[in-house]
Amino acid sequence: MYFNQEKYVEESLNAVLAQTYSPLEIIISDDASTDGTWQIITSILATYTGPHKIITNQNEKNLGIIGNWNKSCSLSSGELLVKGDGDDISEPYRVERTVKEWLKYNKEPMLLSSSCNIIDMQGNHIGELKVPIDGWDKRPPEAICNGWPFFHRGPSAAFNRKLFDSFGEIIHFGSDITTYEGRAVILGRLVGIKDPLVSYRIGSGYTTEQKNYRTCMSRGIIHGMKSRYQLLEDLEYVRESITPEHYALMKRIFKRSISSQQLSLKLWNGSTFKERYEAFKRIWNKSASFKTKYIRLALLLPPSISELFLQLPLRLKKFGQYRLG
């Protein structure tokens, strides 16, 4: 998927065309770019003679990230939908490795994602986004949907087509990976791949363009809430095809998540000190993982420092029990 990425489209598209897996259907969808992105795409494809089936689309007007994804899915026919962003670079064996993992589990996984290398705007390697599991994600549904850190990475995600066919398009624009992660938990299970299969570029996308930290965080929380509202609607579509117990569990998870995010938004956007203080007190009464997540962000602390600070009493208590035992 591309939008105004003329600086990166050649490298990104060539990496897609170089995929070793076959047969492969490639959907190239440009979201009404106003720079030279589409011209570069057509120029590269004019000389392509490889084995892959190529389907191109240029939206008449800008549909946004979710709209362009919905359009791309509607044009595809494959059983497994592998997401690719226009400024990221896939390893040539990305699709082959992802399909191998999917088949390993008899096509049961609803979502698969791998670790990602992080690159800057110049393509220099500056870090890694790790998926700390290799195989089935065995965490309970609530931990997957509301967990910290996030195990599943949007830039490297691949989705079972059932997630699109069962629920349809995403209507409430929020976080695409959050929505599909929730959909995957509703219908089945998720798989992680420890090896990095994508180079994820930071500094050129929407999130990294946000200069104001509070504005960026507030927007992220709102996107999370919209995703949960979407998932509550999605749940009704498949209510008859899942057990009543699973339906009740997922509904409770999504509602609790919305409540927590509303509380978090008050912490960020409270117009008075009293409003923020009341939100802070309520957050302090939440679980250690919830406190770790939001207090760390509020204080801009590294994870190791905040987790040590918040979990020290519990660690001391356990140590005391061990010594007394």
N, C-alpha and C positions, 0 to 999 in steps of 0.2 A: 504494500500500500504506500502510495507516494503523495506528497503535497509540498510544493516549494522546496525541494531538496536537490537542486541542480548541482550543488557541490559534491554530493555523495551518491547520486543515483547511479552513476556509471559503475562504481565499485560494488555497490549493493546489488544491482541487477545482474552484473556479470557473475557474482557469487551464487545467485539464484539459478542462473542458466547453467552453471557448472555442477549442479547437484548430480551425484552418482546414482541416485535411485531411479529406477525405471520400471513400469511406465509412470510418468509424472505429468500432472496437469497443473500449469502455472497460470494463476489469475493475476494480471497486472492492472491495478486500478488506480488511476490518478484522480485526485479529488479537486479538480478544477484549478490546478496550479497556475499562478500568474507569472512565474519565471520561466526558465528554459527546461524545466523537468520533463515535460511531455515530449518536447522536440528531441531531447537526448534519448528518451525511451524508444521512440520510433526509429531513430537513427541506428541504435544498437540492434533492434529486432530486425531491421531491414537486411542485415548481413548474417543473421542467426540461421544456422543449418543443422542444429542439433536435434536430438531425438524427442525432446519434450513437446507436448501439446501446449501452445500458447494462446491464451484468451486475453484480449486487451479491452479496457474500458476507460473512458474519460467522462467523469460526471459533468453535466452541464452547469451545475452550481455546486458550491462547496457543501458537503454533507457532514463534515466533521469526522472525527476518528471512528465513532460508533457507526455513523451512517455509511461510511466507506467500507467498514468491516461487514455490515449487513449486506451491502451491495455485492461485495466480493463473495460472500457465502452463497448468495442467491445464484451467482453465475457458475458456481463449482458443482462438480458431480461426485467427488471423491468421498470415501468413507472416513478419512482422517484429514482434518483441515489444519495445516501448519501455518501459523501466523508469521508474517515478516514485515517489519517496518522499514521505511525507505532510507533511513540513515544508518541502519545496522548491517552487519556483515555475517552471513551464515557460513559455517564451515562446509566444504563441499560434500561431506558425508552426513550432514545434519539430518536430512530427511531419511536417508537409509538407516541411520542409527535409531531414529525415533520410531520408524515403522518396525524395526527389529524388536524394540522393546514392547511395542504395542502387540505384535504377533506373539511374543513370548508369553503374554498373559491372555492369549486367545481373544484379542480385540475387546476385552472387557474394560480397560481403563477409559474413563470419560475425559480425562485431562492428563497430559504428560508435559513436563517442563524440565529443562536442564539448567545447570549452572551457566553463567555468562561471564566472559571476559569483559572488562570495562575499558573502553578507549575514549580518548578525548577528541576534540574536533579535528585534530591533525592525524588521528589514527594511532596515536601512541598508547601502548598498554599501560594503564594506571591502577588496575586492581581487578577484583573478581567478585561477582555476586554468586554465592554458593547455594546450591540446593543440598541441605545436609542429610538427604536420604537417597538411597539407591534401590529402587524397587517400590513396592506398595507403600503408600503413606498410611501407616497404621494408627495414627492419632484418631481420637474420637471426633465426630463431626463438629462439635463446638470448638475444639482446638484448631481444626483446619480452617473454619470460617472466621474465627476471631483471634487466631494465633499471632504471636509475636516472637520471633521475626516471621515474616512471610516466607514460606518455603517455596512457593511456586512463582516463577518469574514470567511476567507478561511477554518480554521480548523473545523468549524461547518456547512459548507455549504451543501445544498442538491439541486440537479438540476432536473428540469423537463427533461425527456428524449428527448423532442422536441428540446432542445438546442444541443443535440448531433446528432440527426437524421437530423435536418434542415441544420446544418452547417458542420458536419463531424468533423474530427480530428483537433486539434490545430496544425498548421504548424509552425508558427513563435513563437519560445519559448520566452515567456515573463512571465507575471504573470497570473497564471491560474484563480484566483478569479477575477482579473480585466477583463480578456477576457470574462468569463462567466457572469460577472455582466453586461458588455456591450451587450452581446448577449441577456441577459434577458430583457434589456430595449428595444432592437430592436423588440423582439417578444411579449413582454407583461409587466408584473409587478413583483415586488419583495415583499417579506414578511419578517418581522423581528420578532424574538421571544426573549423577554427580559430575560427569565430564562436561566441560563447557563446550557448547555447540554453536554459540552465537557470540559475536563481539558487539556489545551494547554501547552505543555512542551517547555520551552525556555532553551537555553544553549546547546542543542544537535543537532540543525538543521543547515541548510545552512546559513541562515541569521546571526545567532548569532555566527557563526564561523568567520565572517569577522572582522578582527582586526582593519583595517584602515577605519576610519569613512568616509573619502572622497571617497575612493574606493567603499565602500559599498553603499553610496548614489548615486554615478555615475552609478553603476551597476543597482540599483533600478530604476533610471530614464530611462536607456536604456531598461530595461525589460518593463517599462510602455509604451515606444514608440513602441516596437515590438508588444505589445498587441493591441495598437491602429491601427497599420498597418494591423494586423490580422482582426480587426473588420471592417476596410474599405473593405477588401476582402469579409468578411462574409456578409456585407450589400448587395453586388451584388448578392449573392446566393438567397436572399429572396426579392429582389427588386419588383418582380411581385406580391408578397403576402402581401405587406404593402402599405399604401397610399403614393402617391407622396410627400405629405407634411411631413409625418413621415420620409421617406427616405431622403429628403433634410435636415431635422433637424438633424438627426443622423450623416449624412455625415459632416455637418458643425461642429458638436460637436467634432467628432473624429479628423478632420483636425486642428481645433483650439487647441485641446489638444496636438497634435504632435508638433505644433508650439511653444506652451508654454514649453513643455518638452525640445525641442531643445534649447530654451533660458535658461532654468534652467541648462542644461548640460554645457553650456558655462560659467555659473557662477561657477560651480564646477571645470571644467577642463580647463578653460582659461589659456593659456600658459604664458600670460603676464598680468600685472596689468591692462593695458588699456582694454584688452578684458573682464576681469571680471568686471571692472568698467562700461563699456558700457552695459553689461548684467544686472548689478545691476540697472542702471538707467531705463532700459526698464521694468524691473520687478517692479520698484517703480511706474511706470505709470499704472500698472495693478490694478485690483480690490483689495479691502481690504482683501478678503478671500485668494486671490492668494498671496498677500504680507505676510499675516499671516503665510501661509503654508511654504513658502520658506525662508523667512527671519528668522523665528523661527528655522528652521533646520540649517541655516547657522550660527546662533549665539549660537546654542545649548541652547536656553532659554526654560523654561517651558511654556506651552501654555498660562497660565493665564497672565504671565508677558508680552509676546509678543503681545497678543491680546489687552491688556490694552494699551500698547504703540502705536500700530498701529491704534486703533479705538478710542483713546481718543479725537482727534479733532471732529470726527463725533458725539460722545456722547455729547460733550460740545455744539455742534451746535444744536442738538436736544433738549438739556436741555434749551438752550437759547430761542428756538422757543416756548417751552412749557411755560416758564416763561413770555415771551412777550404776549403769547396768553391769 
